[in-house]
Amino acid sequence: MKNNHIAFTGLAGVILFSIASILGGFQFDDYSPVKQFISETMAVGTPYGYMLRYFGYIPSGIFLTLFSFAIIKKLPSNKFIKTGFLVLALFYGIATIVIGIFPCDEGCNKEWIDPSLSQIIHNFTGFLTYIFVPLSILTIGNGLRPYEKFTSLSKTAFLIGSLSFAFVLILLSAPLSNYAGLFQRIIETLFIIWIVSCAMTIVRK
């Protein structure tokens, strides 16, 4: 696969994810992106949740998975780089597909009262995503560090990995906070910046 095609899969993934995340909130008159989670817009019982999942998040996950696997061949042969992108494929690409197939209960059942199997799978997958994606980014950054041509991307990886992990800790420490939605969106934005940075790097190289 050519560099431009690989970059396209990454950009398509983040664009679909971003559009679904933004449009989802418009289903409700009182939805707060600062307080409420992204998953609440595609939860069971939402007006357009099915469309958001099957035309937004699931295709996004497919593109992100393809991108993570394909970019490995375009970067230096290094076990840290390979491992990092394989983890990214699993816990960001495939995980996005999983949360689309298994939405949370209506309102995302934040109090965890008699959760459905779909809710349990959704939450557990999201938890793994927020733990392992920052670690995968930091691992890739460490793998890129010896290569002068990828110094900029390595520094970007350390910055984004560290920031995203810090906000994950904040979110997990206060999941019922009035700013939980904001913290989640900061984390997702950092992940998106990372994918875009990788895509642009292989286009230039």
C-alpha positions as CSV (number, residue, x, y, z in Angstrom):
1,M,0.0,0.0,0.0
2,K,1.3,3.4,-1.0
3,N,2.1,6.0,1.7
4,N,-0.7,8.3,0.5
5,H,-3.2,5.5,0.7
6,I,-2.1,4.5,4.3
7,A,-2.4,8.2,5.3
8,F,-5.9,8.3,3.8
9,T,-7.0,5.4,6.0
10,G,-5.8,7.1,9.1
11,L,-7.4,10.4,8.2
12,A,-10.6,8.8,7.2
13,G,-10.8,7.1,10.6
14,V,-10.3,10.3,12.6
15,I,-12.7,12.2,10.3
16,L,-15.5,9.7,10.7
17,F,-14.9,9.5,14.5
18,S,-14.9,13.3,14.8
19,I,-18.1,13.8,12.7
20,A,-20.0,11.2,14.7
21,S,-18.8,12.6,18.0
22,I,-19.8,16.2,17.0
23,L,-23.2,15.4,15.3
24,G,-24.3,12.9,18.1
25,G,-24.9,15.7,20.6
26,F,-27.4,17.5,18.3
27,Q,-29.9,14.7,18.9
28,F,-30.7,16.3,22.3
29,D,-31.8,19.7,23.4
30,D,-29.9,19.5,26.7
31,Y,-26.8,17.5,25.8
32,S,-23.6,18.9,27.5
33,P,-20.3,17.9,25.8
34,V,-18.5,19.2,28.9
35,K,-20.4,16.9,31.3
36,Q,-21.6,14.0,29.3
37,F,-19.7,11.2,27.6
38,I,-19.5,10.7,23.8
39,S,-21.0,7.2,24.2
40,E,-24.2,8.7,25.5
41,T,-25.0,9.9,22.0
42,M,-24.9,6.4,20.5
43,A,-26.4,4.6,23.5
44,V,-29.3,2.2,23.3
45,G,-32.5,4.1,22.7
46,T,-31.0,7.3,21.2
47,P,-32.7,8.6,18.1
48,Y,-29.7,8.2,15.8
49,G,-27.5,5.9,17.8
50,Y,-27.7,3.1,15.3
51,M,-26.6,5.4,12.4
52,L,-23.8,6.9,14.4
53,R,-22.5,3.4,15.3
54,Y,-22.7,1.7,11.9
55,F,-21.9,4.7,9.7
56,G,-19.5,6.5,12.0
57,Y,-17.7,4.6,14.7
58,I,-17.5,1.1,13.3
59,P,-16.2,2.3,9.9
60,S,-13.8,4.6,11.8
61,G,-12.5,1.7,13.8
62,I,-11.9,-0.3,10.6
63,F,-9.9,2.5,9.0
64,L,-7.9,3.0,12.2
65,T,-7.1,-0.7,12.4
66,L,-6.0,-0.8,8.8
67,F,-3.8,2.3,9.3
68,S,-2.1,0.9,12.4
69,F,-1.2,-2.3,10.7
70,A,-0.1,-0.8,7.4
71,I,2.1,2.0,8.8
72,I,4.4,-0.5,10.5
73,K,5.9,-1.3,7.1
74,K,6.7,2.3,6.4
75,L,8.6,3.0,9.6
76,P,12.0,1.7,10.8
77,S,12.1,-2.0,11.7
78,N,12.0,-1.8,15.5
79,K,10.3,-4.0,18.1
80,F,9.0,-1.0,20.0
81,I,7.5,0.6,17.0
82,K,5.9,-2.6,15.8
83,T,4.5,-3.5,19.3
84,G,3.2,0.1,19.8
85,F,1.2,0.1,16.5
86,L,-0.1,-3.4,17.1
87,V,-1.4,-2.3,20.5
88,L,-2.8,0.8,18.8
89,A,-4.6,-1.4,16.3
90,L,-6.1,-3.6,19.0
91,F,-7.0,-1.0,21.6
92,Y,-8.0,1.9,19.4
93,G,-9.0,0.5,16.0
94,I,-10.6,-2.8,16.9
95,A,-11.8,-1.4,20.3
96,T,-13.7,1.3,18.4
97,I,-15.4,-1.3,16.4
98,V,-16.3,-3.2,19.6
99,I,-17.8,-0.2,21.4
100,G,-19.9,0.4,18.2
101,I,-21.3,-3.1,18.2
102,F,-21.9,-3.1,22.0
103,P,-23.3,0.4,22.9
104,C,-23.9,1.4,26.5
105,D,-27.3,1.4,28.1
106,E,-29.5,4.6,27.8
107,G,-27.7,7.4,29.6
108,C,-24.6,5.1,29.8
109,N,-25.8,3.9,33.3
110,K,-23.1,5.9,35.1
111,E,-24.3,4.6,38.5
112,W,-23.7,1.0,37.2
113,I,-27.1,-0.2,38.3
114,D,-27.9,-3.7,36.9
115,P,-25.8,-3.1,33.7
116,S,-26.5,-5.1,30.5
117,L,-23.9,-7.3,28.9
118,S,-23.5,-4.7,26.2
119,Q,-22.8,-2.0,28.8
120,I,-20.2,-4.2,30.6
121,I,-18.4,-5.0,27.3
122,H,-18.6,-1.3,26.3
123,N,-17.2,0.0,29.5
124,F,-14.5,-2.6,29.8
125,T,-13.4,-2.0,26.2
126,G,-13.3,1.8,26.8
127,F,-11.2,1.3,30.0
128,L,-8.7,-0.8,28.2
129,T,-8.5,1.8,25.4
130,Y,-7.7,4.6,27.7
131,I,-5.1,2.6,29.5
132,F,-3.3,1.0,26.6
133,V,-3.4,3.7,23.9
134,P,-1.3,6.3,25.8
135,L,1.2,3.5,26.6
136,S,1.3,2.4,22.9
137,I,2.0,6.0,21.8
138,L,4.9,6.3,24.4
139,T,6.2,2.9,23.2
140,I,6.3,4.1,19.6
141,G,8.0,7.3,20.7
142,N,10.7,5.3,22.4
143,G,11.2,3.2,19.3
144,L,11.5,6.2,17.0
145,R,14.0,8.0,19.2
146,P,17.2,6.6,17.7
147,Y,16.2,7.7,14.1
148,E,17.1,11.2,13.2
149,K,14.4,11.4,10.5
150,F,11.7,10.7,13.0
151,T,12.9,13.0,15.8
152,S,9.9,15.3,15.5
153,L,7.4,12.4,15.6
154,S,9.2,10.8,18.5
155,K,8.9,14.1,20.5
156,T,5.2,14.3,19.5
157,A,4.6,10.8,20.8
158,F,6.2,11.5,24.2
159,L,4.1,14.7,24.5
160,I,0.8,13.3,23.4
161,G,1.4,10.0,25.3
162,S,2.2,11.8,28.5
163,L,-0.7,14.3,28.3
164,S,-3.3,11.7,27.3
165,F,-2.2,9.4,30.2
166,A,-2.5,12.3,32.6
167,F,-6.0,13.1,31.5
168,V,-6.9,9.4,31.6
169,L,-5.9,9.4,35.3
170,I,-8.0,12.5,35.9
171,L,-11.0,11.0,34.2
172,L,-10.8,7.6,35.9
173,S,-10.4,9.3,39.3
174,A,-13.7,11.3,38.8
175,P,-15.9,9.6,36.2
176,L,-19.0,11.3,37.6
177,S,-17.4,14.8,37.5
178,N,-19.3,17.7,35.8
179,Y,-16.2,17.9,33.5
180,A,-16.0,14.2,32.6
181,G,-17.2,14.8,29.1
182,L,-14.5,17.5,28.6
183,F,-11.8,15.3,29.9
184,Q,-12.8,12.5,27.6
185,R,-12.9,14.8,24.6
186,I,-9.4,16.1,25.4
187,I,-8.1,12.5,25.5
188,E,-9.8,11.6,22.2
189,T,-8.5,14.8,20.6
190,L,-5.0,13.9,21.6
191,F,-5.4,10.4,20.1
192,I,-6.6,12.1,16.9
193,I,-3.7,14.5,16.8
194,W,-1.4,11.4,17.1
195,I,-3.0,9.6,14.1
196,V,-2.9,12.8,12.0
197,S,0.8,13.3,13.0
198,C,1.7,9.8,11.9
199,A,-0.2,10.1,8.6
200,M,1.4,13.4,7.7
201,T,4.9,12.0,8.6
202,I,4.7,9.1,6.2
203,V,3.3,11.4,3.4
204,R,6.3,13.7,3.8
205,K,8.8,10.8,4.1
